[in-house]
Amino acid sequence: MTTPETTSSETTASETAASGTATPEVAAQEVAAQEAARKRMQGRFPYCPPREHFPVVTGFVTPGSDFPPPHPLDASINMEVYDPTETISPGKFERIRVVEIDDDWLIEVNWCVCGAFAASISGCWELRFFLDDVDGVGQSSGPLPNSRRRVPVDSVPALPGKDDDFTRRCYSEQVRIPKYSVRVGAYSLLVIITLRRGDCYRPGRPLGDYLGFAQIPVLVFVPGE
């Protein structure tokens, strides 16, 4: 509310700011504020354009992680979410972070183990998926329904790498989640990979030194059109 005491210059400045056209005086003040902010900076500016448009938090621990590099066994992991109803090129789906609840959606997890011990590991990879509500609205937190997957270690051969002692095994698993499986809200999506003894038909206890994870910090579910 504009009171009678509000001066015309204050009104003009407010209208100028609202219209997005700054006067020279306002522009000079903004430049000075930015210069002061730069002097207080503790970090650095982000890359622009960003190097990663769809960030994922990942990690993978193996029995070789505690050894001095080069490790006898390393592992890496990534996860993405796709809209299987939208294609961007032949055979390629659109990568997304916003899901319409009346559409199916697809999770793809890719992981590799490599090093001198990669050829000798055995057992069953177990993948479990979880949602965690981050906005206080979502009502679908916890294990993602019908999403647990098991992949035999020996389903992928160990391929030779850069020297005689280095091999690599890479896996890919897709999980298609039916529509209406998740309610409206913002969630964090997490996959956890463990290695279990035995085969995938009768898996034994997990091997505690193997743990992989990938997290998409924010995945938003919205009403369908």
VOGUVO-317731 format. One record per residue (C-alpha): z, x, y; residue number from 1. Coordinates in steps of 0.001 Angstrom, whole numbers. Layout:
N
+---------+---------+---------+------+
|       w |       u |       v | resi |
+---------+---------+---------+------+
|       Z |       X |       Y |  NUM |
...
+---------+---------+---------+------+
***
This chain:
225
+---------+---------+---------+------+
|       w |       u |       v | resi |
+---------+---------+---------+------+
|       0 |       0 |       0 |    1 |
|    -990 |    1382 |    3416 |    2 |
|    1766 |    1009 |    5949 |    3 |
|    1250 |     848 |    9735 |    4 |
|    2819 |    4305 |    9932 |    5 |
|      33 |    5826 |    7787 |    6 |
|   -2178 |    7861 |   10087 |    7 |
|   -5932 |    7613 |   10086 |    8 |
|   -6205 |   11278 |    9055 |    9 |
|   -4022 |   10645 |    5973 |   10 |
|   -6135 |    7634 |    5065 |   11 |
|   -9322 |    9658 |    5508 |   12 |
|   -7984 |   12488 |    3344 |   13 |
|   -6982 |   10016 |     637 |   14 |
|  -10369 |    8330 |     719 |   15 |
|  -12112 |   11684 |     644 |   16 |
|  -10150 |   12813 |   -2406 |   17 |
|  -10816 |    9514 |   -4136 |   18 |
|  -14523 |    9745 |   -3483 |   19 |
|  -14679 |   13259 |   -4926 |   20 |
|  -16095 |   14796 |   -1738 |   21 |
|  -13627 |   17318 |    -380 |   22 |
|  -13469 |   18350 |    3237 |   23 |
|  -13627 |   22106 |    3971 |   24 |
|   -9859 |   22109 |    4550 |   25 |
|   -9134 |   20415 |    1210 |   26 |
|  -11573 |   22723 |    -583 |   27 |
|   -9856 |   25780 |     911 |   28 |
|   -6479 |   24487 |    -273 |   29 |
|   -7811 |   23968 |   -3817 |   30 |
|   -9250 |   27495 |   -3890 |   31 |
|   -5926 |   28923 |   -2706 |   32 |
|   -4083 |   26922 |   -5397 |   33 |
|   -6430 |   28268 |   -8073 |   34 |
|   -5950 |   31836 |   -6872 |   35 |
|   -2171 |   31377 |   -7017 |   36 |
|   -2460 |   29920 |  -10537 |   37 |
|   -4522 |   32927 |  -11695 |   38 |
|   -1868 |   35317 |  -10442 |   39 |
|     741 |   33508 |  -12557 |   40 |
|   -1402 |   33456 |  -15719 |   41 |
|     195 |   34792 |  -18900 |   42 |
|   -2817 |   34323 |  -21184 |   43 |
|   -6562 |   34165 |  -20810 |   44 |
|   -9175 |   31559 |  -20049 |   45 |
|  -10821 |   29841 |  -23039 |   46 |
|  -14380 |   30624 |  -24005 |   47 |
|  -16817 |   28230 |  -22379 |   48 |
|  -18845 |   26905 |  -24063 |   49 |
|  -16137 |   26957 |  -26757 |   50 |
|  -16825 |   29007 |  -29863 |   51 |
|  -15446 |   26248 |  -32104 |   52 |
|  -16152 |   22627 |  -31259 |   53 |
|  -14291 |   21252 |  -34308 |   54 |
|  -11176 |   23425 |  -34746 |   55 |
|   -9390 |   23676 |  -38091 |   56 |
|   -6085 |   25443 |  -38835 |   57 |
|   -6293 |   27365 |  -42122 |   58 |
|   -4453 |   29831 |  -44307 |   59 |
|   -4465 |   31102 |  -47897 |   60 |
|   -1800 |   33194 |  -49662 |   61 |
|   -2476 |   34988 |  -52953 |   62 |
|    -547 |   37530 |  -55055 |   63 |
|   -2578 |   40223 |  -53275 |   64 |
|   -1542 |   39183 |  -49776 |   65 |
|    1505 |   41487 |  -49742 |   66 |
|    -482 |   44611 |  -50669 |   67 |
|   -1772 |   47023 |  -48028 |   68 |
|   -5441 |   46362 |  -47175 |   69 |
|   -7893 |   46239 |  -48756 |   70 |
|   -6116 |   43518 |  -50724 |   71 |
|   -6881 |   43213 |  -54441 |   72 |
|   -7240 |   39466 |  -53961 |   73 |
|   -8032 |   37535 |  -50788 |   74 |
|   -8892 |   33906 |  -50205 |   75 |
|  -10260 |   31736 |  -47411 |   76 |
|  -10629 |   28000 |  -46890 |   77 |
|  -12218 |   25464 |  -44560 |   78 |
|  -12313 |   21677 |  -44325 |   79 |
|  -14553 |   19241 |  -42477 |   80 |
|  -14871 |   15481 |  -42107 |   81 |
|  -18281 |   13791 |  -42119 |   82 |
|  -19736 |   10334 |  -41544 |   83 |
|  -21891 |    9654 |  -44643 |   84 |
|  -23565 |    6752 |  -42839 |   85 |
|  -25035 |    9025 |  -40140 |   86 |
|  -27472 |   11862 |  -40872 |   87 |
|  -28454 |   14577 |  -38397 |   88 |
|  -31108 |   16165 |  -40634 |   89 |
|  -32296 |   15649 |  -44220 |   90 |
|  -29263 |   15783 |  -46501 |   91 |
|  -26867 |   16653 |  -43659 |   92 |
|  -24223 |   14226 |  -42385 |   93 |
|  -22722 |   14047 |  -38908 |   94 |
|  -19497 |   16021 |  -38514 |   95 |
|  -16834 |   13862 |  -36859 |   96 |
|  -13274 |   13673 |  -35538 |   97 |
|  -13354 |    9925 |  -34790 |   98 |
|  -13645 |    7540 |  -37754 |   99 |
|  -14418 |    3827 |  -37597 |  100 |
|  -12100 |    2157 |  -40092 |  101 |
|  -14863 |     -91 |  -41479 |  102 |
|  -16955 |    2930 |  -42571 |  103 |
|  -16550 |    5243 |  -45534 |  104 |
|  -15810 |    8840 |  -44573 |  105 |
|  -16238 |   12120 |  -46397 |  106 |
|  -13939 |   15145 |  -46635 |  107 |
|  -15447 |   18446 |  -47744 |  108 |
|  -13293 |   21453 |  -48651 |  109 |
|  -14854 |   24871 |  -49231 |  110 |
|  -12818 |   27850 |  -50416 |  111 |
|  -13418 |   31353 |  -51767 |  112 |
|  -11389 |   33985 |  -53595 |  113 |
|  -12549 |   37561 |  -53531 |  114 |
|  -11463 |   41076 |  -54457 |  115 |
|  -10798 |   43180 |  -57528 |  116 |
|   -8775 |   40397 |  -59220 |  117 |
|  -11098 |   37492 |  -58463 |  118 |
|  -12823 |   37724 |  -61850 |  119 |
|   -9562 |   37697 |  -63814 |  120 |
|   -7832 |   34565 |  -62453 |  121 |
|   -7817 |   31395 |  -64553 |  122 |
|   -6363 |   27917 |  -64476 |  123 |
|   -6975 |   24792 |  -62433 |  124 |
|   -7233 |   24395 |  -58681 |  125 |
|   -5439 |   21264 |  -57494 |  126 |
|   -6264 |   19719 |  -54110 |  127 |
|   -3981 |   17179 |  -52440 |  128 |
|   -4686 |   15451 |  -49133 |  129 |
|   -2175 |   14095 |  -46626 |  130 |
|   -2231 |   12210 |  -43331 |  131 |
|     503 |   12573 |  -40728 |  132 |
|     808 |   10122 |  -37847 |  133 |
|     729 |   11946 |  -34500 |  134 |
|     697 |    9105 |  -31975 |  135 |
|    3471 |    6841 |  -33243 |  136 |
|     959 |    4068 |  -33953 |  137 |
|    -690 |    4981 |  -37247 |  138 |
|     778 |    3341 |  -40348 |  139 |
|   -1040 |    5330 |  -43026 |  140 |
|    1016 |    8540 |  -43143 |  141 |
|    1595 |   10314 |  -46438 |  142 |
|    -668 |   11149 |  -49388 |  143 |
|   -4228 |    9958 |  -48862 |  144 |
|   -4871 |    7299 |  -51556 |  145 |
|   -6948 |    8321 |  -54587 |  146 |
|   -7779 |   11728 |  -53119 |  147 |
|   -6181 |   14258 |  -55515 |  148 |
|   -8789 |   16488 |  -57095 |  149 |
|   -8761 |   19216 |  -59783 |  150 |
|  -11363 |   21949 |  -60110 |  151 |
|  -11457 |   24382 |  -63067 |  152 |
|  -11311 |   28012 |  -61944 |  153 |
|  -13979 |   28974 |  -64497 |  154 |
|  -16384 |   26293 |  -63207 |  155 |
|  -17686 |   29010 |  -60866 |  156 |
|  -18637 |   32470 |  -62175 |  157 |
|  -17358 |   35616 |  -60490 |  158 |
|  -20271 |   37157 |  -58620 |  159 |
|  -20463 |   40886 |  -57883 |  160 |
|  -19853 |   41965 |  -54312 |  161 |
|  -20012 |   45132 |  -52260 |  162 |
|  -18826 |   47453 |  -55057 |  163 |
|  -18036 |   47423 |  -58779 |  164 |
|  -14427 |   46328 |  -58235 |  165 |
|  -15178 |   43480 |  -55842 |  166 |
|  -16149 |   39983 |  -56988 |  167 |
|  -16248 |   36591 |  -55311 |  168 |
|  -15808 |   32996 |  -56412 |  169 |
|  -16596 |   30140 |  -54014 |  170 |
|  -15937 |   26441 |  -54579 |  171 |
|  -16868 |   23203 |  -52845 |  172 |
|  -15290 |   19788 |  -53359 |  173 |
|  -16074 |   16486 |  -51643 |  174 |
|  -13853 |   13415 |  -51450 |  175 |
|  -15337 |   10142 |  -50228 |  176 |
|  -12682 |    7869 |  -48759 |  177 |
|  -13504 |    4130 |  -48833 |  178 |
|  -13469 |    2077 |  -45655 |  179 |
|  -10222 |     381 |  -44641 |  180 |
|   -8173 |    3003 |  -46529 |  181 |
|   -6604 |    4129 |  -43230 |  182 |
|   -5287 |    2005 |  -40391 |  183 |
|   -6008 |    2497 |  -36693 |  184 |
|   -4228 |    5479 |  -35149 |  185 |
|   -4310 |    9230 |  -34583 |  186 |
|   -3446 |   11461 |  -37529 |  187 |
|   -3348 |   15053 |  -38668 |  188 |
|   -5328 |   15625 |  -41890 |  189 |
|   -4039 |   18282 |  -44291 |  190 |
|   -5314 |   19607 |  -47611 |  191 |
|   -3098 |   21773 |  -49812 |  192 |
|   -4567 |   23815 |  -52673 |  193 |
|   -2430 |   25214 |  -55472 |  194 |
|   -3370 |   27002 |  -58682 |  195 |
|   -1941 |   25522 |  -61874 |  196 |
|   -1681 |   27113 |  -65304 |  197 |
|   -3772 |   25812 |  -68185 |  198 |
|   -6867 |   23662 |  -67879 |  199 |
|   -7517 |   20681 |  -65643 |  200 |
|   -7090 |   18213 |  -68537 |  201 |
|   -3517 |   19351 |  -69167 |  202 |
|   -2523 |   21399 |  -66121 |  203 |
|     742 |   23307 |  -66298 |  204 |
|    3143 |   24274 |  -63571 |  205 |
|    1834 |   25680 |  -60282 |  206 |
|    1611 |   29442 |  -59826 |  207 |
|    3837 |   29998 |  -56817 |  208 |
|    1885 |   32901 |  -55350 |  209 |
|   -1226 |   30799 |  -54655 |  210 |
|   -1248 |   28451 |  -51680 |  211 |
|   -4170 |   27418 |  -49514 |  212 |
|   -4147 |   24923 |  -46671 |  213 |
|   -6465 |   23571 |  -44022 |  214 |
|   -5475 |   21172 |  -41259 |  215 |
|   -7526 |   19163 |  -38820 |  216 |
|   -4923 |   18667 |  -36055 |  217 |
|   -6232 |   15337 |  -34754 |  218 |
|   -8383 |   12792 |  -36583 |  219 |
|   -8592 |    9435 |  -34804 |  220 |
|   -9278 |    6119 |  -36546 |  221 |
|  -10615 |    3302 |  -34367 |  222 |
|  -11642 |    -319 |  -34983 |  223 |
|  -15205 |    -811 |  -36159 |  224 |
|  -17884 |   -2138 |  -33872 |  225 |
+---------+---------+---------+------+
***
